[in-house]
């Protein structure tokens, strides 16, 4: 006889438990139930509702541990029986998913060639070159692990702290927060070198180019960490 069963609802799952059986027996049945359903749920992000049986905080913790150990589900929150509370939890769940998506950088592997435009909702990382006639554009930072000979646009959503980083640059256009870079590129190296990592950033009402050295890289890491907390 089954001591538990699972039902799905929008953005969540309802775990129904036998109200009369011994809790440890129910817990073993829950483990078996989620192990059987592992392939079905995969890496789903869901809210969990526990139904038909009141559980203590300690029992709830054991149930969550059982689900985590016997499935690949990502439990975002526990919802109650109050429908208004459930709606608020589901809205919070959706908001968290949106925020997680916004915090993820877009990665492009390969060169951005003539006529190509690669855009990102947040940061953009390019494993390749931005070639003449190509363009990389992002609402956040643009990081090119290659050379910029074409166009790069960062801070498209008025992000004045956005930067553009490249391993080398002889760009046609560099723009941050709709302000164009017009000065000469300063590599900071005392000799001519094709490999001259640089960072473009906004200061006052102009864009400056500085060598990508340990100090500037550390500043960037501190800023990125501050934006995520």
DRENLOLO-986872 format. One line per 10 residues: number of its first residue (from 1); for each residue x, y, z of N, C-alpha, C. Coordinates in steps of 0.02 Angstrom, whole numbers, plus 50000, padded with zeros to 5 digits. Each point is the difference from the previous one (the first is absolute). Example, Ala and Ser with C-alpha at 12.3 -4.5 7.8 and 13.67 -1.06 7.14 Angstrom:
% DRENLOLO-986872
1) 50660,49716,50390,49955,50059,50000,50045,50060,50000 ~ 49982,50053,49964,50042,50059,50003,49961,50055,50037 .
END
This chain:
% DRENLOLO-986872
1) 50042,49940,50000,49958,50060,50000,50044,50062,50000 ~ 49983,50048,49956,50039,50062,49996,49985,50046,50059 ~ 50054,50025,50030,49991,50047,50056,50010,50072,49979 ~ 50015,50010,49935,50008,50068,49974,49989,50000,49925 ~ 49980,50057,49974,49997,50007,49927,50011,50074,49983 ~ 50020,50012,49938,50019,50067,49978,49951,50025,49947 ~ 49979,50062,50007,49960,50033,49949,50035,50066,49981 ~ 49997,50017,49937,50031,50062,49977,49949,50056,49998 ~ 50021,50060,50014,49961,50060,49987,50046,50051,49969 ~ 49974,50056,49978,50041,50049,49965,50058,50023,50043 .
11) 50061,49989,49974,50062,50020,50034,50012,49963,50065 ~ 49967,49942,50010,50012,49965,50062,49974,49929,49999 ~ 50012,49965,50056,49975,49933,50010,49968,49995,50069 ~ 49946,49960,50003,49966,49987,50063,50016,49929,50021 ~ 50027,49992,50060,50017,49935,50027,49947,49980,50050 ~ 49960,49950,49982,49946,49976,50043,50025,49943,50043 ~ 49990,50005,50066,50026,49951,50047,49943,49966,50038 ~ 50007,49935,50013,49952,49963,50040,49998,50030,50070 ~ 49941,50021,50024,49996,50034,50064,50007,49954,50061 ~ 49993,49934,49990,49997,49954,50056,50061,49956,50008 .
21) 50038,49991,49947,50058,49955,50003,50057,50029,50041 ~ 50044,49956,50023,50060,50022,50036,50042,50045,49955 ~ 50025,50056,50029,50034,50049,49958,50062,49970,49966 ~ 50038,49958,50034,50060,49971,49970,49983,49957,49940 ~ 49943,49964,50004,49977,49961,49943,49981,50045,49942 ~ 49966,50056,50017,49981,50048,49948,50062,50029,49968 ~ 50050,50016,50040,50062,50030,49974,50035,49952,49951 ~ 50002,49936,50016,50030,49951,49955,49961,49997,49934 ~ 49934,50005,50005,49959,49999,49940,50013,50062,49957 ~ 50010,50058,50033,50016,50062,49964,50065,49992,49963 .
31) 50050,49971,50033,50065,49990,49967,49992,49956,49938 ~ 49962,49947,50006,49989,49955,49944,49962,50035,49944 ~ 49950,50041,50019,49958,50034,49951,50041,50049,49958 ~ 50044,50038,50032,50040,50049,49963,50057,49967,49961 ~ 50025,49945,50026,50051,49963,49962,49971,49974,49935 ~ 49939,49976,50003,49966,49975,49940,49985,50057,49951 ~ 49990,50060,50026,49981,50057,49958,50060,50043,49981 ~ 50061,49979,50017,50060,50041,49989,50005,50023,49927 ~ 49991,49954,49953,50008,50017,49929,49944,50047,49976 ~ 49942,49994,50031,49943,50041,49979,50010,50073,50019 .
41) 50021,50013,50062,50007,50068,50024,50067,50032,49981 ~ 50051,49958,49991,50067,50023,49981,50022,50058,50044 ~ 50018,50058,49970,50027,50056,50038,49948,50056,50010 ~ 49937,49981,50006,49946,50049,50006,50007,50043,50063 ~ 49985,50064,49992,49997,50046,50058,49927,50006,50019 ~ 49983,49978,50060,49930,49996,50019,49989,50022,50072 ~ 49937,50018,50013,49977,50009,50069,49970,49934,50023 ~ 50004,49987,50065,49974,49937,50028,49944,50014,50049 ~ 49946,49963,49991,49944,50003,50047,49990,49931,50031 ~ 49999,49996,50066,49989,49937,50036,49927,49996,50021 .
51) 49966,49948,49977,49927,49996,50008,49979,49940,50042 ~ 49940,50005,50029,49963,49946,50033,50026,49982,50070 ~ 50059,50023,50017,50029,49981,50065,50039,50058,50029 ~ 49984,50022,50060,50040,50053,50032,50069,49972,50018 ~ 50051,50039,49989,50069,49979,50016,50034,50053,50042 ~ 50044,49978,50044,50038,50046,50042,50058,50029,49959 ~ 50033,50049,50027,50057,50030,49966,50055,49948,49987 ~ 50011,49956,50049,50051,49948,49993,49980,49949,49947 ~ 49936,49982,49998,49976,49953,49949,50004,50031,49930 ~ 49983,50065,49996,50005,50035,49936,50072,49999,49975 .
61) 50047,50011,50046,50071,50000,49981,50020,49931,49973 ~ 49975,49947,50032,50016,49932,49977,49971,49986,49931 ~ 49940,50026,49988,49969,49991,49934,50040,50036,49946 ~ 50021,50061,50015,50040,50039,49951,50066,49964,49986 ~ 50032,49974,50053,50063,49964,49991,49990,49937,49958 ~ 49943,49967,50011,49985,49940,49961,49991,50016,49926 ~ 49965,50055,49987,49989,50021,49930,50066,50019,49967 ~ 50041,50038,50037,50064,50021,49972,50046,49941,49986 ~ 49996,49948,50043,50044,49942,49993,49978,49952,49946 ~ 49935,50001,49984,49973,49950,49954,49970,50030,49937 .
71) 50019,50063,49986,49977,50031,49938,50049,50056,49981 ~ 49991,50027,49941,50040,50057,49978,49961,50064,50001 ~ 49944,49999,50035,49957,50058,50006,50034,50056,50040 ~ 49990,50062,49978,50024,50058,50036,49940,50031,50036 ~ 49994,49986,50065,49944,50027,50039,50012,50073,50016 ~ 49956,50043,49974,50008,50072,50009,49966,50025,50064 ~ 49944,49969,50018,49964,50022,50060,49948,49948,50019 ~ 49975,50005,50061,49946,49958,50025,49937,50043,50004 ~ 49945,49976,49972,49939,50039,50001,49949,49968,50047 ~ 49955,50041,50025,49949,49976,50046,49934,49988,49965 .
81) 49948,49991,50039,49935,49984,49971,49960,50063,49983 ~ 50022,50057,50027,49965,50062,49985,50012,50021,49928 ~ 49947,50006,49961,50007,50013,49928,50035,50066,49985 ~ 49985,50052,50041,50031,50065,49989,50076,49994,50013 ~ 50018,49964,50052,50072,49989,50014,50033,49963,49943 ~ 49964,49950,49974,50028,49961,49945,50014,50044,49939 ~ 49953,50044,49986,50009,50044,49942,50061,50045,50010 ~ 50010,50025,50061,50057,50042,50015,50065,49961,49993 ~ 49999,49938,50023,50061,49958,49994,50017,49987,49928 ~ 49948,49984,49960,50013,49986,49929,50026,50062,49964 .
91) 49971,50058,50017,50026,50062,49971,50072,50012,50019 ~ 50017,49986,50063,50069,50008,50023,50045,49951,49964 ~ 49976,49940,49988,50039,49949,49964,50015,50024,49929 ~ 49949,50026,49966,50011,50024,49932,50048,50059,49999 ~ 49994,50044,50051,50045,50057,50003,50072,49978,50011 ~ 50009,49949,50041,50068,49974,50012,50029,49971,49936 ~ 49958,49966,49960,50024,49971,49937,50021,50055,49952 ~ 49961,50054,49998,50017,50056,49956,50066,50031,50022 ~ 50007,50011,50066,50061,50031,50026,50061,49956,49987 ~ 49992,49934,50006,50055,49954,49986,50020,50004,49927 .
101) 49949,50004,49955,50015,50005,49929,50036,50065,49984 ~ 49979,50054,50034,50031,50065,49988,50072,50003,50025 ~ 50015,49960,50051,50067,50000,50028,50049,49956,49963 ~ 49976,49965,49949,50043,49955,49962,50027,50036,49938 ~ 50064,49992,49989,50031,50028,49940,49986,49956,49940 ~ 49994,50031,49943,49994,49963,49937,50070,49986,49974 ~ 50011,49938,49979,50065,49981,49974,49995,49985,49925 ~ 50043,50032,49961,50003,49987,49928,50068,49970,49984 ~ 50000,49941,49971,50062,49967,49982,50013,50008,49925 ~ 50055,50031,49984,50017,50011,49929,50005,50074,49985 .
111) 50027,50016,49942,50006,50070,49979,49932,50029,49983 ~ 49993,50065,50009,49942,50036,49976,50021,50033,49935 ~ 49976,49972,49945,50025,50021,49935,49964,50059,49970 ~ 50021,50019,49940,49971,50056,49964,49925,49989,49991 ~ 49960,50049,50022,49928,49995,49994,49965,49966,50058 ~ 50039,49970,50046,49970,49967,50057,49992,50048,50059 ~ 49944,49992,50036,49988,50039,50061,49979,49951,50054 ~ 50038,49999,50055,49984,49957,50057,49980,50046,50058 ~ 49940,49988,50027,49973,50042,50054,49988,49958,50063 ~ 50001,50034,50058,49988,49965,50063,49958,50044,50046 .
121) 49956,49967,50038,49957,50035,50047,50038,50022,50062 ~ 50056,49967,50014,50040,50020,50058,50072,50010,49976 ~ 50047,49960,50023,50069,50004,49976,50010,49955,49940 ~ 50049,50016,49959,50017,49959,49941,50073,49982,50003 ~ 50015,49935,49995,50068,49976,49997,50011,49968,49932 ~ 50050,50023,49964,50015,49974,49933,50066,49963,50000 ~ 49998,49936,49984,50061,49961,49992,50020,50003,49926 ~ 50030,50056,49982,50019,50011,49931,50010,50074,49988 ~ 50004,50019,49937,50010,50069,49981,49935,50033,49978 ~ 49996,50065,50009,49947,50040,49968,50032,50031,49938 .
131) 49986,49971,49944,50035,50020,49939,49969,50062,49969 ~ 50037,50031,49954,49976,50060,49967,49933,49986,49966 ~ 49951,50041,50015,49933,49989,49973,49955,49961,50048 ~ 50029,49971,50053,49961,49964,50050,49987,50044,50061 ~ 49950,49981,50041,49983,50041,50058,49980,49956,50059 ~ 50023,50020,50059,49981,49968,50063,49965,50052,50043 ~ 49940,49984,50025,49962,50049,50039,49969,49967,50060 ~ 50002,50035,50058,49972,49972,50061,49974,50055,50045 ~ 49950,49982,50041,49974,50047,50049,50050,50008,50058 ~ 50043,49950,50009,50051,50003,50051,50069,50007,49968 .
141) 50046,49959,50023,50069,50002,49975,50008,49960,49936 ~ 50051,50018,49961,50021,49961,49942,50072,49979,50013 ~ 50012,49935,50002,50067,49973,50012,50019,49957,49940 ~ 50051,50021,49965,50022,49966,49939,50067,49968,50013 ~ 50001,49934,50000,50062,49963,50010,50034,49990,49932 ~ 50009,50055,49967,50030,50005,49934,50010,50073,49985 ~ 49994,50019,49937,50013,50069,49979,49937,50033,49973 ~ 49995,50064,50015,49944,50040,49973,50025,50043,49943 ~ 49979,49983,49940,50013,50042,49942,49936,50032,49974 ~ 49944,49973,50022,49935,50026,49979,49970,50046,50051 .
151) 49938,49985,50020,49963,50043,50045,49982,49964,50065 ~ 50002,50036,50056,49980,49973,50065,49960,50053,50038 ~ 49942,49979,50024,49956,50045,50037,49982,49969,50067 ~ 50013,50035,50055,49984,49976,50067,49956,50051,50036 ~ 49968,49978,50055,49957,50046,50037,49942,50026,49960 ~ 49970,49957,49959,49946,50022,49956,49937,50022,50038 ~ 49994,49978,50063,49942,50019,50040,50021,50051,50053 ~ 50040,50049,49980,50022,50055,50043,50041,49976,50060 ~ 50037,49946,49990,50045,49976,50053,50067,50035,49993 ~ 50009,50053,50039,50060,50040,49994,50062,49964,50026 .
161) 49991,49947,50038,50057,49964,50027,50024,49944,49953 ~ 49966,49991,49944,50018,49947,49953,50069,50013,49971 ~ 50034,49946,49981,50067,50006,49971,50004,49956,49938 ~ 50050,50013,49959,50017,49958,49943,50072,49978,50009 ~ 50011,49935,49997,50067,49973,50009,50019,49961,49937 ~ 50062,50007,49979,50024,49962,49942,50074,49984,50009 ~ 50021,49946,49969,50071,49981,50002,50042,50044,49954 ~ 49967,50034,49957,50032,50048,49955,49945,50037,49963 ~ 50014,50062,49980,49946,50039,49969,50027,50051,49950 ~ 49969,50000,49943,50008,50052,49950,49930,50011,49971 .
171) 49954,50023,50043,49929,49997,49984,49976,50055,49953 ~ 49947,49983,49965,49966,50050,49960,49956,50043,50045 ~ 49966,49966,50047,49957,50037,50047,50002,49967,50069 ~ 50010,50041,50051,49992,49979,50069,49951,50048,50032 ~ 49947,49973,50031,49950,50043,50031,49976,49969,50065 ~ 49997,50042,50052,49974,49979,50065,49948,50051,50022 ~ 49940,49975,50015,49947,50045,50022,49987,50055,49949 ~ 50005,49981,49936,49988,50045,49943,50052,50056,49993 ~ 50057,49992,50032,50054,50048,49992,50057,49965,49964 ~ 50026,50030,49947,50051,49968,49958,50070,50016,50024 .
181) 50043,49952,49991,50070,50009,50015,50033,50034,49940 ~ 50035,50055,50012,50029,50039,49945,50076,50010,50007 ~ 50028,49981,50058,50072,50010,50010,50041,49944,49968 ~ 50066,50008,50006,50044,49947,49978,50004,49946,50053 ~ 50011,49939,49978,50004,49944,50047,50068,50000,50035 ~ 49997,49994,50066,50061,49998,50040,50008,49929,50026 ~ 50052,49966,49979,50010,49931,50021,50038,49996,50066 ~ 50040,50050,50015,50039,49998,50061,50063,49959,49994 ~ 50012,49972,49942,50061,49961,49990,50053,50044,49968 ~ 50061,49990,50020,50055,50041,49975,50024,49980,49931 .
191) 49971,49949,49972,50020,49978,49933,49938,49981,49961 ~ 50008,49998,49935,49944,49981,49958,49984,49926,50011 ~ 49938,49986,50012,49981,49931,50012,49930,49989,49974 ~ 49991,49948,49960,49933,49985,49974,49954,49980,50058 ~ 50029,49966,50049,49962,49977,50058,50003,50054,50054 ~ 49951,50044,50002,49999,50056,50048,49930,50005,50030 ~ 49986,49961,50053,49933,50002,50030,49982,50069,50026 ~ 49940,50021,49984,49977,50067,50019,49929,49997,50028 ~ 49982,50052,50038,49932,50007,50024,49976,50070,49985 ~ 49941,50005,49971,49968,50064,49987,49947,50010,50055 .
201) 49999,50061,50029,49953,50014,50053,49979,50073,49997 ~ 49942,50015,50029,49974,50068,49999,50025,50039,50061 ~ 50026,50059,49988,50019,50045,50054,49974,50069,49982 ~ 49963,50029,50046,49967,50065,49986,49958,49992,49937 ~ 50014,50039,49949,49960,49997,49939,50042,49976,49940 ~ 50050,49959,50014,50040,49973,49945,50018,49928,50015 ~ 50024,49966,49949,50022,49931,50006,50076,50001,49998 ~ 50031,49966,50048,50073,49995,50000,50020,49928,49990 ~ 50061,49991,49975,50028,49934,49989,50060,49993,50047 ~ 50000,49946,50040,50055,49989,50046,50026,49929,49991 .
211) 50064,49989,50015,50027,49932,49996,49963,49954,50048 ~ 49987,49939,49980,49968,49952,50043,50054,49968,50044 ~ 50011,50032,50057,50051,49976,50046,49967,49974,50064 ~ 50039,49977,50046,49973,49969,50061,49953,50046,50038 ~ 50018,50063,50005,49959,50047,50038,49932,50011,49968 ~ 50000,50012,49934,49937,50012,49966,49956,49938,50000 ~ 50032,49941,49994,49962,49938,50002,49969,49989,50069 ~ 50038,50017,50052,49974,49993,50068,49940,50046,50011 ~ 50004,50061,49974,49944,50048,50006,49938,49972,49966 ~ 50010,49968,49942,49943,49972,49963,49968,49944,50040 .
221) 50039,49956,50030,49974,49944,50038,49961,50025,50061 ~ 50026,50051,50034,49965,50029,50058,49933,50029,49978 ~ 50000,50035,49943,49937,50030,49976,49949,49946,49982 ~ 50022,49947,49966,49954,49947,49981,49971,49966,50061 ~ 50041,49989,50051,49976,49968,50061,49948,50044,50035 ~ 50012,50066,50001,49954,50046,50032,49932,50000,49966 ~ 49999,49990,49934,49936,50001,49963,49959,49938,50012 ~ 50030,49946,50026,49964,49937,50009,49975,49990,50070 ~ 50015,50047,50046,49977,49992,50069,49952,50055,50019 .
END
